[in-house]
Amino acid sequence: ALFNPATLAACVGICTGVAAELRTAATEQSRLLVLGIFLGSAAWWLILSHTAHALGRRLTQKTLRRIDLGAGSIIAAFGLWQLARLALSR
């Protein structure tokens, strides 16, 4: 999670925006901000991993295959849609 580009970009954006407000504020508020970001990220990963573990025990190989095919079909449909938009825009 620390090296996820989306997480880093969000943290940089949030911290930059808050830093302008905290320019004269005490370091305690800055520490609370960092602690809040850390606890939020940790809670998200705990919930996500627990849910994935619980679902992983209940899903059969057949169900996983259907999910894979469905997700792949949706991604392929979006790709074809974008190719069609590109072809029609010229």
A tleap script that builds the chain and sets N, CA, C and O, in Angstrom:
source leaprc.protein.ff14SB
mol = sequence {
  NALA LEU PHE ASN PRO ALA THR LEU ALA ALA
  CYS VAL GLY ILE CYS THR GLY VAL ALA ALA
  GLU LEU ARG THR ALA ALA THR GLU GLN SER
  ARG LEU LEU VAL LEU GLY ILE PHE LEU GLY
  SER ALA ALA TRP TRP LEU ILE LEU SER HIE
  THR ALA HIE ALA LEU GLY ARG ARG LEU THR
  GLN LYS THR LEU ARG ARG ILE ASP LEU GLY
  ALA GLY SER ILE ILE ALA ALA PHE GLY LEU
  TRP GLN LEU ALA ARG LEU ALA LEU SER CARG
}
set mol.1.N position { 0.822 -1.193 0.000 }
set mol.1.CA position { 0.000 0.000 0.000 }
set mol.1.C position { 0.862 1.250 0.000 }
set mol.1.O position { 0.458 2.279 -0.541 }
set mol.2.N position { 2.044 1.175 0.599 }
set mol.2.CA position { 2.891 2.358 0.657 }
set mol.2.C position { 3.399 2.795 -0.708 }
set mol.2.O position { 3.616 3.986 -0.936 }
set mol.3.N position { 3.591 1.847 -1.619 }
set mol.3.CA position { 4.164 2.168 -2.915 }
set mol.3.C position { 3.142 2.163 -4.043 }
set mol.3.O position { 3.512 2.219 -5.215 }
set mol.4.N position { 1.862 2.096 -3.700 }
set mol.4.CA position { 0.794 2.168 -4.691 }
set mol.4.C position { 0.744 3.604 -5.216 }
set mol.4.O position { 0.591 4.537 -4.428 }
set mol.5.N position { 0.868 3.799 -6.523 }
set mol.5.CA position { 0.884 5.167 -7.060 }
set mol.5.C position { -0.376 5.967 -6.710 }
set mol.5.O position { -0.290 7.165 -6.443 }
set mol.6.N position { -1.528 5.325 -6.708 }
set mol.6.CA position { -2.758 6.039 -6.373 }
set mol.6.C position { -2.748 6.488 -4.913 }
set mol.6.O position { -3.183 7.598 -4.607 }
set mol.7.N position { -2.262 5.647 -4.019 }
set mol.7.CA position { -2.181 6.009 -2.607 }
set mol.7.C position { -1.195 7.147 -2.401 }
set mol.7.O position { -1.474 8.095 -1.668 }
set mol.8.N position { -0.040 7.048 -3.051 }
set mol.8.CA position { 0.951 8.113 -2.921 }
set mol.8.C position { 0.418 9.436 -3.450 }
set mol.8.O position { 0.602 10.475 -2.816 }
set mol.9.N position { -0.240 9.408 -4.603 }
set mol.9.CA position { -0.783 10.641 -5.177 }
set mol.9.C position { -1.849 11.240 -4.266 }
set mol.9.O position { -1.893 12.455 -4.075 }
set mol.10.N position { -2.703 10.396 -3.705 }
set mol.10.CA position { -3.744 10.888 -2.801 }
set mol.10.C position { -3.139 11.494 -1.548 }
set mol.10.O position { -3.561 12.562 -1.104 }
set mol.11.N position { -2.156 10.821 -0.980 }
set mol.11.CA position { -1.509 11.339 0.233 }
set mol.11.C position { -0.785 12.648 -0.042 }
set mol.11.O position { -0.857 13.578 0.763 }
set mol.12.N position { -0.094 12.729 -1.164 }
set mol.12.CA position { 0.602 13.974 -1.507 }
set mol.12.C position { -0.405 15.091 -1.695 }
set mol.12.O position { -0.189 16.207 -1.224 }
set mol.13.N position { -1.500 14.805 -2.377 }
set mol.13.CA position { -2.529 15.824 -2.592 }
set mol.13.C position { -3.171 16.278 -1.295 }
set mol.13.O position { -3.341 17.476 -1.067 }
set mol.14.N position { -3.525 15.330 -0.451 }
set mol.14.CA position { -4.155 15.676 0.830 }
set mol.14.C position { -3.188 16.442 1.709 }
set mol.14.O position { -3.537 17.482 2.267 }
set mol.15.N position { -1.983 15.933 1.832 }
set mol.15.CA position { -1.004 16.579 2.711 }
set mol.15.C position { -0.617 17.958 2.195 }
set mol.15.O position { -0.380 18.865 2.993 }
set mol.16.N position { -0.549 18.134 0.897 }
set mol.16.CA position { -0.222 19.439 0.339 }
set mol.16.C position { -1.339 20.429 0.630 }
set mol.16.O position { -1.083 21.571 1.011 }
set mol.17.N position { -2.582 19.988 0.450 }
set mol.17.CA position { -3.712 20.862 0.729 }
set mol.17.C position { -3.811 21.230 2.195 }
set mol.17.O position { -4.109 22.374 2.538 }
set mol.18.N position { -3.563 20.264 3.053 }
set mol.18.CA position { -3.649 20.513 4.493 }
set mol.18.C position { -2.447 21.312 4.974 }
set mol.18.O position { -2.559 22.085 5.925 }
set mol.19.N position { -1.309 21.135 4.334 }
set mol.19.CA position { -0.098 21.843 4.767 }
set mol.19.C position { -0.282 23.349 4.671 }
set mol.19.O position { 0.248 24.092 5.497 }
set mol.20.N position { -1.021 23.802 3.679 }
set mol.20.CA position { -1.274 25.234 3.562 }
set mol.20.C position { -2.066 25.736 4.765 }
set mol.20.O position { -1.835 26.844 5.248 }
set mol.21.N position { -2.988 24.926 5.242 }
set mol.21.CA position { -3.783 25.297 6.412 }
set mol.21.C position { -2.964 25.203 7.700 }
set mol.21.O position { -3.188 25.964 8.642 }
set mol.22.N position { -2.025 24.276 7.735 }
set mol.22.CA position { -1.249 24.025 8.952 }
set mol.22.C position { 0.067 24.800 8.986 }
set mol.22.O position { 0.940 24.509 9.804 }
set mol.23.N position { 0.207 25.760 8.119 }
set mol.23.CA position { 1.471 26.479 8.013 }
set mol.23.C position { 1.920 27.020 9.366 }
set mol.23.O position { 3.105 26.979 9.697 }
set mol.24.N position { 0.983 27.517 10.131 }
set mol.24.CA position { 1.339 28.065 11.428 }
set mol.24.C position { 0.926 27.153 12.573 }
set mol.24.O position { 1.196 27.450 13.736 }
set mol.25.N position { 0.270 26.041 12.247 }
set mol.25.CA position { -0.252 25.157 13.288 }
set mol.25.C position { 0.868 24.329 13.901 }
set mol.25.O position { 1.965 24.215 13.355 }
set mol.26.N position { 0.552 23.766 15.036 }
set mol.26.CA position { 1.522 22.948 15.764 }
set mol.26.C position { 1.758 21.633 15.055 }
set mol.26.O position { 0.949 21.205 14.232 }
set mol.27.N position { 2.858 21.000 15.374 }
set mol.27.CA position { 3.182 19.720 14.752 }
set mol.27.C position { 2.243 18.619 15.221 }
set mol.27.O position { 2.168 17.564 14.591 }
set mol.28.N position { 1.524 18.846 16.319 }
set mol.28.CA position { 0.596 17.822 16.808 }
set mol.28.C position { -0.513 17.562 15.789 }
set mol.28.O position { -0.916 16.416 15.594 }
set mol.29.N position { -1.004 18.606 15.144 }
set mol.29.CA position { -2.029 18.418 14.126 }
set mol.29.C position { -1.471 17.653 12.932 }
set mol.29.O position { -2.167 16.826 12.344 }
set mol.30.N position { -0.239 17.920 12.577 }
set mol.30.CA position { 0.396 17.196 11.475 }
set mol.30.C position { 0.539 15.721 11.823 }
set mol.30.O position { 0.306 14.850 10.985 }
set mol.31.N position { 0.917 15.454 13.040 }
set mol.31.CA position { 1.050 14.058 13.483 }
set mol.31.C position { -0.295 13.355 13.476 }
set mol.31.O position { -0.388 12.188 13.093 }
set mol.32.N position { -1.333 14.056 13.897 }
set mol.32.CA position { -2.671 13.461 13.884 }
set mol.32.C position { -3.125 13.160 12.454 }
set mol.32.O position { -3.784 12.149 12.209 }
set mol.33.N position { -2.775 14.033 11.519 }
set mol.33.CA position { -3.116 13.799 10.119 }
set mol.33.C position { -2.436 12.540 9.601 }
set mol.33.O position { -3.076 11.697 8.972 }
set mol.34.N position { -1.148 12.413 9.864 }
set mol.34.CA position { -0.399 11.240 9.413 }
set mol.34.C position { -0.939 9.974 10.090 }
set mol.34.O position { -1.086 8.939 9.441 }
set mol.35.N position { -1.232 10.057 11.378 }
set mol.35.CA position { -1.799 8.915 12.096 }
set mol.35.C position { -3.159 8.529 11.526 }
set mol.35.O position { -3.460 7.344 11.387 }
set mol.36.N position { -3.975 9.517 11.197 }
set mol.36.CA position { -5.277 9.233 10.608 }
set mol.36.C position { -5.167 8.544 9.260 }
set mol.36.O position { -5.911 7.608 8.969 }
set mol.37.N position { -4.233 9.011 8.440 }
set mol.37.CA position { -4.016 8.378 7.131 }
set mol.37.C position { -3.539 6.942 7.326 }
set mol.37.O position { -4.012 6.034 6.642 }
set mol.38.N position { -2.613 6.733 8.248 }
set mol.38.CA position { -2.096 5.391 8.511 }
set mol.38.C position { -3.199 4.465 9.012 }
set mol.38.O position { -3.342 3.349 8.514 }
set mol.39.N position { -3.980 4.918 9.993 }
set mol.39.CA position { -5.040 4.069 10.552 }
set mol.39.C position { -6.125 3.783 9.523 }
set mol.39.O position { -6.659 2.675 9.479 }
set mol.40.N position { -6.452 4.756 8.707 }
set mol.40.CA position { -7.441 4.529 7.653 }
set mol.40.C position { -6.963 3.502 6.645 }
set mol.40.O position { -7.724 2.625 6.237 }
set mol.41.N position { -5.706 3.609 6.244 }
set mol.41.CA position { -5.139 2.652 5.293 }
set mol.41.C position { -5.060 1.259 5.908 }
set mol.41.O position { -5.381 0.270 5.251 }
set mol.42.N position { -4.636 1.180 7.160 }
set mol.42.CA position { -4.551 -0.118 7.836 }
set mol.42.C position { -5.930 -0.753 7.979 }
set mol.42.O position { -6.086 -1.955 7.768 }
set mol.43.N position { -6.926 0.049 8.336 }
set mol.43.CA position { -8.292 -0.478 8.471 }
set mol.43.C position { -8.814 -0.987 7.128 }
set mol.43.O position { -9.442 -2.044 7.058 }
set mol.44.N position { -8.548 -0.228 6.065 }
set mol.44.CA position { -8.995 -0.645 4.738 }
set mol.44.C position { -8.378 -1.988 4.365 }
set mol.44.O position { -9.086 -2.875 3.890 }
set mol.45.N position { -7.076 -2.156 4.570 }
set mol.45.CA position { -6.426 -3.400 4.193 }
set mol.45.C position { -6.863 -4.565 5.080 }
set mol.45.O position { -6.956 -5.696 4.603 }
set mol.46.N position { -7.131 -4.310 6.347 }
set mol.46.CA position { -7.653 -5.375 7.207 }
set mol.46.C position { -9.033 -5.837 6.745 }
set mol.46.O position { -9.301 -7.036 6.669 }
set mol.47.N position { -9.896 -4.886 6.440 }
set mol.47.CA position { -11.242 -5.233 5.961 }
set mol.47.C position { -11.155 -5.955 4.627 }
set mol.47.O position { -11.817 -6.973 4.422 }
set mol.48.N position { -10.342 -5.430 3.719 }
set mol.48.CA position { -10.214 -6.030 2.389 }
set mol.48.C position { -9.663 -7.449 2.463 }
set mol.48.O position { -10.197 -8.352 1.820 }
set mol.49.N position { -8.604 -7.654 3.239 }
set mol.49.CA position { -8.014 -8.990 3.310 }
set mol.49.C position { -8.938 -9.970 4.035 }
set mol.49.O position { -9.007 -11.142 3.663 }
set mol.50.N position { -9.642 -9.507 5.058 }
set mol.50.CA position { -10.581 -10.385 5.768 }
set mol.50.C position { -11.731 -10.794 4.845 }
set mol.50.O position { -12.122 -11.961 4.823 }
set mol.51.N position { -12.267 -9.849 4.091 }
set mol.51.CA position { -13.354 -10.148 3.166 }
set mol.51.C position { -12.899 -11.103 2.067 }
set mol.51.O position { -13.613 -12.043 1.718 }
set mol.52.N position { -11.706 -10.858 1.523 }
set mol.52.CA position { -11.181 -11.739 0.476 }
set mol.52.C position { -10.967 -13.149 1.015 }
set mol.52.O position { -11.254 -14.127 0.324 }
set mol.53.N position { -10.474 -13.260 2.225 }
set mol.53.CA position { -10.263 -14.570 2.841 }
set mol.53.C position { -11.596 -15.291 3.053 }
set mol.53.O position { -11.714 -16.481 2.761 }
set mol.54.N position { -12.592 -14.574 3.558 }
set mol.54.CA position { -13.900 -15.182 3.803 }
set mol.54.C position { -14.567 -15.608 2.499 }
set mol.54.O position { -15.158 -16.686 2.429 }
set mol.55.N position { -14.478 -14.773 1.467 }
set mol.55.CA position { -15.081 -15.140 0.182 }
set mol.55.C position { -14.297 -16.249 -0.502 }
set mol.55.O position { -14.880 -17.115 -1.154 }
set mol.56.N position { -12.987 -16.226 -0.355 }
set mol.56.CA position { -12.152 -17.240 -0.987 }
set mol.56.C position { -12.465 -18.649 -0.507 }
set mol.56.O position { -12.332 -19.609 -1.265 }
set mol.57.N position { -12.871 -18.775 0.721 }
set mol.57.CA position { -13.220 -20.096 1.255 }
set mol.57.C position { -14.550 -20.602 0.698 }
set mol.57.O position { -14.772 -21.810 0.612 }
set mol.58.N position { -15.425 -19.684 0.322 }
set mol.58.CA position { -16.774 -20.070 -0.119 }
set mol.58.C position { -16.900 -20.241 -1.620 }
set mol.58.O position { -17.828 -20.904 -2.084 }
set mol.59.N position { -15.991 -19.660 -2.394 }
set mol.59.CA position { -16.101 -19.719 -3.843 }
set mol.59.C position { -15.468 -20.999 -4.383 }
set mol.59.O position { -14.373 -21.391 -3.980 }
set mol.60.N position { -16.171 -21.625 -5.286 }
set mol.60.CA position { -15.640 -22.824 -5.928 }
set mol.60.C position { -14.836 -22.416 -7.166 }
set mol.60.O position { -14.878 -21.262 -7.593 }
set mol.61.N position { -14.112 -23.370 -7.729 }
set mol.61.CA position { -13.344 -23.094 -8.944 }
set mol.61.C position { -14.267 -22.693 -10.095 }
set mol.61.O position { -13.917 -21.840 -10.911 }
set mol.62.N position { -15.430 -23.303 -10.154 }
set mol.62.CA position { -16.384 -22.982 -11.211 }
set mol.62.C position { -16.859 -21.531 -11.086 }
set mol.62.O position { -16.966 -20.819 -12.085 }
set mol.63.N position { -17.138 -21.104 -9.868 }
set mol.63.CA position { -17.584 -19.728 -9.638 }
set mol.63.C position { -16.467 -18.741 -9.952 }
set mol.63.O position { -16.713 -17.704 -10.568 }
set mol.64.N position { -15.244 -19.052 -9.535 }
set mol.64.CA position { -14.111 -18.186 -9.836 }
set mol.64.C position { -13.889 -18.060 -11.343 }
set mol.64.O position { -13.558 -16.984 -11.841 }
set mol.65.N position { -14.072 -19.151 -12.052 }
set mol.65.CA position { -13.922 -19.131 -13.518 }
set mol.65.C position { -14.974 -18.218 -14.147 }
set mol.65.O position { -14.677 -17.469 -15.078 }
set mol.66.N position { -16.198 -18.283 -13.638 }
set mol.66.CA position { -17.265 -17.409 -14.156 }
set mol.66.C position { -16.954 -15.943 -13.875 }
set mol.66.O position { -17.167 -15.083 -14.730 }
set mol.67.N position { -16.454 -15.661 -12.683 }
set mol.67.CA position { -16.081 -14.281 -12.345 }
set mol.67.C position { -14.963 -13.800 -13.260 }
set mol.67.O position { -15.009 -12.672 -13.752 }
set mol.68.N position { -13.958 -14.643 -13.494 }
set mol.68.CA position { -12.854 -14.290 -14.389 }
set mol.68.C position { -13.354 -14.005 -15.799 }
set mol.68.O position { -12.963 -13.011 -16.410 }
set mol.69.N position { -14.211 -14.869 -16.311 }
set mol.69.CA position { -14.747 -14.674 -17.663 }
set mol.69.C position { -15.606 -13.411 -17.740 }
set mol.69.O position { -15.537 -12.669 -18.720 }
set mol.70.N position { -16.403 -13.172 -16.722 }
set mol.70.CA position { -17.238 -11.966 -16.710 }
set mol.70.C position { -16.404 -10.694 -16.672 }
set mol.70.O position { -16.659 -9.754 -17.425 }
set mol.71.N position { -15.408 -10.668 -15.793 }
set mol.71.CA position { -14.547 -9.491 -15.691 }
set mol.71.C position { -13.756 -9.286 -16.989 }
set mol.71.O position { -13.617 -8.157 -17.460 }
set mol.72.N position { -13.242 -10.370 -17.561 }
set mol.72.CA position { -12.512 -10.277 -18.822 }
set mol.72.C position { -13.393 -9.783 -19.952 }
set mol.72.O position { -12.953 -9.002 -20.795 }
set mol.73.N position { -14.623 -10.234 -19.969 }
set mol.73.CA position { -15.563 -9.785 -21.001 }
set mol.73.C position { -15.853 -8.296 -20.874 }
set mol.73.O position { -15.928 -7.584 -21.876 }
set mol.74.N position { -16.015 -7.834 -19.658 }
set mol.74.CA position { -16.276 -6.406 -19.446 }
set mol.74.C position { -15.077 -5.569 -19.881 }
set mol.74.O position { -15.245 -4.535 -20.527 }
set mol.75.N position { -13.877 -6.006 -19.532 }
set mol.75.CA position { -12.667 -5.280 -19.926 }
set mol.75.C position { -12.522 -5.275 -21.443 }
set mol.75.O position { -12.191 -4.246 -22.033 }
set mol.76.N position { -12.770 -6.424 -22.079 }
set mol.76.CA position { -12.680 -6.501 -23.543 }
set mol.76.C position { -13.727 -5.601 -24.198 }
set mol.76.O position { -13.444 -4.958 -25.209 }
set mol.77.N position { -14.935 -5.550 -23.629 }
set mol.77.CA position { -15.989 -4.691 -24.182 }
set mol.77.C position { -15.589 -3.218 -24.091 }
set mol.77.O position { -15.810 -2.459 -25.035 }
set mol.78.N position { -15.007 -2.813 -22.974 }
set mol.78.CA position { -14.537 -1.433 -22.855 }
set mol.78.C position { -13.431 -1.145 -23.873 }
set mol.78.O position { -13.402 -0.067 -24.468 }
set mol.79.N position { -12.532 -2.092 -24.071 }
set mol.79.CA position { -11.473 -1.914 -25.058 }
set mol.79.C position { -12.031 -1.761 -26.465 }
set mol.79.O position { -11.597 -0.886 -27.214 }
set mol.80.N position { -12.989 -2.603 -26.826 }
set mol.80.CA position { -13.617 -2.502 -28.148 }
set mol.80.C position { -14.377 -1.189 -28.303 }
set mol.80.O position { -14.364 -0.578 -29.371 }
set mol.81.N position { -15.039 -0.760 -27.230 }
set mol.81.CA position { -15.764 0.501 -27.264 }
set mol.81.C position { -14.806 1.668 -27.532 }
set mol.81.O position { -15.103 2.560 -28.327 }
set mol.82.N position { -13.662 1.645 -26.858 }
set mol.82.CA position { -12.678 2.711 -27.060 }
set mol.82.C position { -12.095 2.672 -28.474 }
set mol.82.O position { -11.873 3.716 -29.088 }
set mol.83.N position { -11.852 1.478 -28.981 }
set mol.83.CA position { -11.346 1.362 -30.371 }
set mol.83.C position { -12.380 1.887 -31.356 }
set mol.83.O position { -12.026 2.559 -32.324 }
set mol.84.N position { -13.648 1.590 -31.121 }
set mol.84.CA position { -14.710 2.075 -31.996 }
set mol.84.C position { -14.798 3.598 -31.941 }
set mol.84.O position { -14.958 4.245 -32.976 }
set mol.85.N position { -14.695 4.171 -30.756 }
set mol.85.CA position { -14.733 5.631 -30.617 }
set mol.85.C position { -13.551 6.267 -31.346 }
set mol.85.O position { -13.692 7.308 -31.988 }
set mol.86.N position { -12.388 5.631 -31.240 }
set mol.86.CA position { -11.200 6.159 -31.925 }
set mol.86.C position { -11.379 6.100 -33.435 }
set mol.86.O position { -11.052 7.054 -34.142 }
set mol.87.N position { -11.898 4.978 -33.930 }
set mol.87.CA position { -12.074 4.806 -35.369 }
set mol.87.C position { -13.122 5.781 -35.922 }
set mol.87.O position { -12.970 6.300 -37.029 }
set mol.88.N position { -14.175 6.024 -35.153 }
set mol.88.CA position { -15.252 6.902 -35.621 }
set mol.88.C position { -14.897 8.384 -35.495 }
set mol.88.O position { -15.512 9.227 -36.148 }
set mol.89.N position { -13.922 8.702 -34.671 }
set mol.89.CA position { -13.571 10.118 -34.484 }
set mol.89.C position { -12.672 10.659 -35.587 }
set mol.89.O position { -12.459 11.869 -35.670 }
set mol.90.N position { -12.147 9.790 -36.426 }
set mol.90.CA position { -11.242 10.242 -37.487 }
set mol.90.C position { -11.954 10.473 -38.749 }
set mol.90.O position { -11.338 10.856 -39.744 }
savepdb mol mol.pdb
quit
